[in-house]
Amino acid sequence: MKKIIAVIFLASVTVFTQTQKPVKTHPVETFYRAGIEAFNRHDLNEFMKQFAADISMYTPTGWLRGEKSVRERFSQTFKQFPKVRMEIEDLRVAEVSSDTAVIDFKWRVYPMGSGPAFHGVGSGVYVKRNGKWLEVLEHETVTKVDEGLGGK
């Protein structure tokens, strides 16, 4: 009896694994995650590749408009916090059309590289221009500040 159950189980696992299609990652997710990796390396030039020249970004410190202001903001961030690191969780991409996608995500920023963090949520709008995805609008909101960073 145990042999029969084992054979049925193995056969069903084999059929299940053969019929599963690999989950395809949306190009915007791949592009976005590469930008976060660049952020974590403090590679400002590579990080900036995800933004359109006309980017509008609402950050916890206010609006940034245009690529130049975004570059200045993150340049200052890297100078002020030489070990800053960001983690992204629960990232979702919704393709609105063949050339527009919206992302929603939860984030954590560790100003000292580890330890206390700022937690938040964000969303971004990406458009395809000349065959390349670029972020044109982003909104980030802090939802929690760990103790040690002025949080309660």
C-alpha positions as CSV (number, residue, x, y, z in Angstrom):
1,M,0.0,0.0,0.0
2,K,2.8,2.4,0.9
3,K,4.5,1.7,-2.5
4,I,1.3,2.5,-4.3
5,I,0.8,5.8,-2.5
6,A,4.4,6.7,-3.1
7,V,4.1,6.0,-6.8
8,I,0.9,8.0,-7.1
9,F,2.5,10.9,-5.2
10,L,5.6,10.9,-7.4
11,A,3.6,10.7,-10.6
12,S,1.4,13.7,-9.5
13,V,4.5,15.7,-8.6
14,T,6.1,14.9,-12.0
15,V,2.9,16.0,-13.8
16,F,2.6,19.1,-11.7
17,T,6.2,20.2,-12.3
18,Q,6.0,19.4,-16.0
19,T,2.8,21.5,-16.4
20,Q,4.1,24.6,-14.5
21,K,5.1,27.5,-16.6
22,P,7.9,29.7,-15.4
23,V,6.7,33.0,-14.0
24,K,8.0,35.7,-16.3
25,T,9.3,38.8,-14.5
26,H,8.0,42.1,-16.1
27,P,10.9,44.1,-17.6
28,V,10.0,47.1,-15.3
29,E,10.5,44.9,-12.2
30,T,13.9,43.9,-13.5
31,F,14.8,47.5,-14.4
32,Y,13.6,48.8,-11.0
33,R,15.5,46.2,-9.0
34,A,18.7,47.0,-11.0
35,G,18.2,50.6,-9.9
36,I,17.9,49.6,-6.3
37,E,21.1,47.5,-6.6
38,A,22.8,50.6,-8.0
39,F,21.5,52.6,-5.1
40,N,22.9,50.1,-2.6
41,R,26.3,50.3,-4.4
42,H,26.0,54.1,-4.3
43,D,26.5,54.2,-8.1
44,L,24.6,57.4,-8.7
45,N,25.1,57.3,-12.5
46,E,23.7,53.8,-12.8
47,F,20.9,54.6,-10.4
48,M,19.8,57.7,-12.4
49,K,19.3,55.6,-15.5
50,Q,15.9,54.6,-14.3
51,F,14.5,58.1,-14.3
52,A,13.2,60.2,-17.2
53,A,14.6,63.7,-17.7
54,D,11.1,65.0,-16.7
55,I,10.7,62.9,-13.6
56,S,8.5,64.1,-10.8
57,M,9.1,62.5,-7.4
58,Y,7.3,63.0,-4.1
59,T,9.7,62.0,-1.3
60,P,9.3,62.2,2.5
61,T,11.1,65.6,2.2
62,G,8.9,67.0,-0.6
63,W,8.7,67.2,-4.3
64,L,11.6,66.8,-6.7
65,R,11.1,67.9,-10.3
66,G,13.4,66.9,-13.1
67,E,16.5,64.7,-13.3
68,K,18.8,67.4,-12.0
69,S,17.0,67.8,-8.6
70,V,16.7,64.0,-8.2
71,R,20.4,63.6,-8.9
72,E,21.3,66.3,-6.3
73,R,19.0,64.7,-3.7
74,F,20.6,61.3,-3.9
75,S,24.1,62.7,-4.2
76,Q,23.5,64.4,-0.9
77,T,21.9,61.2,0.6
78,F,25.1,59.2,-0.3
79,K,27.3,61.9,1.2
80,Q,25.3,62.3,4.4
81,F,24.8,58.5,4.9
82,P,27.8,56.7,3.4
83,K,26.4,53.3,4.3
84,V,22.7,53.9,3.4
85,R,21.0,50.8,2.0
86,M,17.4,50.1,0.8
87,E,15.4,46.9,0.8
88,I,12.3,46.4,-1.3
89,E,9.6,44.0,-0.5
90,D,6.1,43.2,-1.9
91,L,6.9,44.7,-5.3
92,R,4.0,44.5,-7.8
93,V,3.9,45.6,-11.4
94,A,0.7,46.3,-13.3
95,E,1.0,46.8,-17.1
96,V,-1.5,49.5,-18.0
97,S,-0.7,49.4,-21.7
98,S,2.1,48.1,-23.8
99,D,4.1,51.2,-23.0
100,T,2.9,52.1,-19.5
101,A,3.3,50.2,-16.2
102,V,2.7,51.1,-12.6
103,I,4.7,49.6,-9.7
104,D,3.7,49.5,-6.0
105,F,6.1,48.5,-3.3
106,K,7.1,48.5,0.3
107,W,10.5,49.8,1.2
108,R,13.0,50.0,4.1
109,V,15.9,52.4,4.2
110,Y,18.7,51.8,6.6
111,P,20.6,55.1,6.9
112,M,23.5,53.4,8.7
113,G,23.5,50.3,6.5
114,S,21.8,48.2,9.2
115,G,20.0,48.7,12.4
116,P,17.1,51.2,12.7
117,A,15.2,51.8,9.5
118,F,12.6,54.1,7.9
119,H,9.7,52.0,6.5
120,G,7.4,53.1,3.8
121,V,5.3,52.5,0.7
122,G,5.7,53.8,-2.8
123,S,4.5,53.7,-6.3
124,G,5.9,54.7,-9.6
125,V,4.7,55.2,-13.2
126,Y,7.0,53.9,-16.0
127,V,6.6,54.6,-19.7
128,K,8.4,53.2,-22.6
129,R,10.2,55.9,-24.6
130,N,12.3,55.0,-27.7
131,G,12.1,51.3,-26.6
132,K,13.4,52.0,-23.1
133,W,11.4,52.0,-19.8
134,L,11.8,55.2,-17.7
135,E,10.2,56.3,-14.5
136,V,8.2,59.5,-14.9
137,L,6.4,59.8,-11.6
138,E,7.1,58.4,-8.1
139,H,5.5,58.8,-4.7
140,E,7.0,57.6,-1.4
141,T,5.5,57.9,2.0
142,V,7.1,56.9,5.4
143,T,4.8,54.6,7.4
144,K,7.1,53.8,10.3
145,V,10.3,55.1,11.9
146,D,12.3,52.7,14.1
147,E,13.4,53.7,17.5
148,G,16.8,55.3,17.3
149,L,15.8,57.4,14.2
150,G,13.4,59.7,16.0
151,G,10.5,57.2,15.7
152,K,8.1,56.2,18.4
